[in-house]
Structures are given as structure tokens and as C-alpha cells.
Amino acid sequence: MKEELFKRGVVEIVGKDLLEKKIKSGKSLRVKHGVDPTTSDLHIGYVVVYLKLKELQDLGHKIVFLIGDFTARFGDPSDKGKSRNMRSKDEVLNQAKNYLDQVGKILDLKKTEIRYNGEWYDKMSAEELLHLMSNFSHAEMIERDMFQARIKKDSRIGLHELVYPVLQGYDSVVLNSELTVCGTDQLFNELQGRKLQEANGQDPQAIMTVPLLLGIDGKNKMSQSLGNYIGLNDSPDDQYGKIMSIPDDLIIDYFMLVTRVGMDRVTKYQDEIKSGKNPMEIKKILAEEIVKMYYGEKKAIDAASKFEQIFSHKELPEEIDKFELTGNYSLPQFLVELKLAVSNSEARRLINSGAVEIDGVKITEISATISTHSGMVIKVGKRRFAKIK
């Protein structure tokens, strides 16, 4: 049994004694992890859990990867200060369609049991749901910290939200989960699973919680909605560049949580930073390690070379996407046409944040009209370029 399994990146283990006993016996455990599709892409914040699942898979345990195609209809909980808005089944499934390809970059999907909780909840009768809810009281559900915070602010709590922890808990009963791995923000919900399992004659699952990864802003949990994320599907150049933008005090956390660089090396890097070594040199190693995980060594080296060219030597990249555009465009429309923004709303956000430069001049007026000319260079953020033919 690997010592790192219970230590590296682990905040708490509920039911640790029984878990250790089962693992030492050589038993193959059913290890559950669930994700609600609230966006179309995953980011490396999820990788904190997935790398722990990979460790368990490599030890011979069965990973049960649950896509919450039913529970995700309750809405995105990112803004915990507001009530969740319900979503349609089709909307959720559309968000989930690329998840497995991304998860497969870390887990061996051939050895992974893939499940959807719509399998049972779409068939559950109202009477069965009421029986399930009767295992809990309003007082028990309202204890959750996010609900307590809303009560203090006199903010709305929908009745459907109080049911959500019950459903997440019941997933563990259906899947006969023996261990669930999750972020610390999911502990309350998974504890409800232990209660329901005991009520249904099962051993209560152990719960292993891992930290929530801070985003590249260094302040908030990594989230697509906050724009502070590094996507698993981001290009090698974008992944590398975003890693290079994280605050220095996150370098060691990122090594610990989203790479599997050996702890002896991580400790060495930590000591070097404390001794005065330029953190950027360590950060370059981190960026290359992360890109290598998803794109291989060659792409990682290429991304590092491009970063040096653009940022250290202040040069334009050798390869810039070129577009044939003539005439006048509103600035948001111009960015969309150049594929530097996916929508007018994203374009406006980029302009407002001062991220847009044209021929070396920062443009901050959303109402600006752009007249194209051959050779025009457009830059968005630190890493994205386009050129007019």
C-alpha cells in the first residue's frame, strides 16, 4: 500500500480504519466519484481528484465514474450565494458529451465503470422519492454551510436544493460505494450517503476529501465561470502560459496536487524557492510537467520554446493564424471573426479587462470600429494572436 495514497493531497478520511483494513486484506474496492456536467469542459481543478482515482485504479480498485445527468438538472452551484436554476435533460447531456474523452487523459476508461444517475432517478416514482426523503429532517439538511450563509443574508433556498444532498447520498447506495473521493466542498453530501447505506444494510462508505485547487488568480477556487481556470482541452501553449501566470505561492501546491512529480523533487523545489532561487525557473518546470501530462514531451518543449520567444525575447510567435478580412467591423465582432473570442459577450469582457491590443496599441473602447489592413496583428491576453493577410 502506497503511503502517498493517504497523505499526498488528502485533507481528511472519514472511516479510515475500516478503509485501511479492507485495503490491507487485498480486497478490490468500489471507488465512486461523481461529477455534474455544468460546463462542456473540465479543468485541472478536477485533476486533484482524478489523480487520486488513478492511484487507486493502479492498485487494482474499481473506479465508478458517475456522471450526474439527473442531479445536474438542479443547476450550477458555482454561485453558492444564490438558488440553483433548473436545467433540461438535453442541456445537461450536451454539456457531458466530451467529459469522458477528457477524463480518459488520466483514467484508464477500459477499466472504469461509467454510470449516469438518470438510470435510477428517471425511473423513481414520487412515492419512492418521498420514502427516500423521509430518512432526513429539514434541520439536518439546513445545517450545510452554504445554506447557513444564505439564511444570514435572507437569501432564497429552493426546496429542490435541500433534496440534492439526499440524492447524491443515495447514489452511493445504488452503486454500493465503499470509498468516495471528492473535494472538501462535497463532504456534507457524501456523509448523507453513509447514513443511507447503513439504513440499507451496507457498510458506510469511507470518504477521502482533497483540497479545492485555487485558480490562476490565486484567490478563488478554479472555475470556468470565474475565468481563472486551466482547461484540460486548452492548447499546449495556453496551458503553459496560464501556469506561468499563477502566483509564486501556488507553485508547490500545484506540484503536489495536479502532477505526480515525486515528493523528493517537490521538497527540493520548495527548499530552493525558500533559499532564494527565482520562482520563475521552478514554475517553468511545473508548466512543462503539466503540459507533458496531456500532450506529451515534444508539445511541452515546443510550448516552453514559444513562451520564451514571446515573453522573454518580446518577439511575435513564428506561427500566427492568418485571416482574410476586409472592411470595417465593430471590435467585439472583429474578435469573434478572428476566433479570439467565442461570443460577443466574451469579446466585451476581454475588451473591458484591457486584454486586447491591435498593432501594439491597447484598445479598451467596446464601441470602437476596426478598419482592417494587410499585416495587422491582433493580440488578446498574453498568448493569443491573429494576423490579417
Helices and strands as residue ranges (DSSP letters): H 4-7, E 12-14, H 16-24, E 30-35, H 47-58, E 62-67, G 71-74, H 89-96, H 99-103, G 109-111, E 112-116, H 118-121, H 126-133, H 138-141, H 145-152, H 159-174, E 179-183, G 184-186, H 187-199, E 206-210, G 224-226, H 236-244, G 248-250, H 251-258, H 263-274, H 279-295, H 297-307, I 308-312, E 321-323, E 328-330, H 331-337, H 344-352, E 356-358, E 361-362, E 369-371, E 377-380, E 384-388
